[in-house]
Amino acid sequence: MENGEKSPLAVLKEYQEKDSRVRFTALPKNLGISGNTNAAIAMAKGDFIIFSDHDDELTEDALYTIVKSIKEHPKAELLYSDEDKIDFASAYYFEPHFKPDYSPELLRSVNYFCHLLIAKRSLLEAVAKEGEEGEKIYEQKEYDGAQDYDLILRLCEEAERREKAAGLSEEGEKGAGSGALYFFYDYPYQEGALSLAFSPAFHSPESGGKALCLYCRRAGSFRPCEAFGTSH
């Protein structure tokens, strides 16, 4: 007990005992946000991985909405949701963020995906790198502070590559949600009142700028970005 309340570890153990689908581990040391996320992905067993933060609050139908969207659009590999903000009493809603359809141009300006982000396991594996000890690296430590933005850019890049390989049209099938990228609109997520959703690199402008410059370089639209140390 901590201050008369159960510790997070005790609560997680209780849920694990009630439902075998709940899995957690106490890491021997803090690996940082990217390392901790990678360890959690490695533990997951499902075909899709949902990214959220420890202070995110989901509506009761959030997971149902995700599953329903995947069932209705079986080719979808990357999904994101609208979001809202609430106060700490979960009583007052403000600053709803109704996100647009997939827009590479907008994504290059701001990480409007944010949360919830849902990625198919096979898509994640396609962009993963291998660490020194053979572990899978999905989020990269060198981009901490903008690690989600870097991952989203790489996921979108791979999803678009798959669409082109499959011969899906640029306008029709992708926009209808039957290609790799799909978007659903509900209220499956509310974000903590003090967080800022509309910033691609809120914690680290340098990391966000570096991720974006390298993404543009891979896409063939690179321009020198000396400020982020990415130019030759």
Helices and strands as residue ranges (DSSP letters): H 8-18, H 32-43, E 48-51, H 62-72, E 78-80, E 83-86, E 93-97, H 104-107, E 117-120, H 121-127, E 129-130, E 136-137, G 141-143, H 147-166, H 172-175, E 181-183, E 190-191, H 205-219, G 226-228
